[in-house]
Amino acid sequence: MQLDIRKPIGWLFSLIGVLLILQGLLGSASLQGAFLGLNIDIAWGLVMAAFGAAMLLLRW
């Protein structure tokens, strides 16, 4: 059996990405990091979730 690190990394980044997206959507407006009208939590959550999904797809 070979060690494939893409599975745990994929799950980790997917979970953190989803949590960031939820924080951006449900967090209070005073705590949201807004830069030029862009919610940083949602943007990075999407990036991290996409990276996690890519890792899980590459493992498959």
Buried (B, 14 or more C-beta within 10 A) or exposed (E): EEEEEBBEBBEEBBEBBBBBBEBBEEBEEEEBEEEEEEBEBBBBBBEBBEBBBBBBEEEE
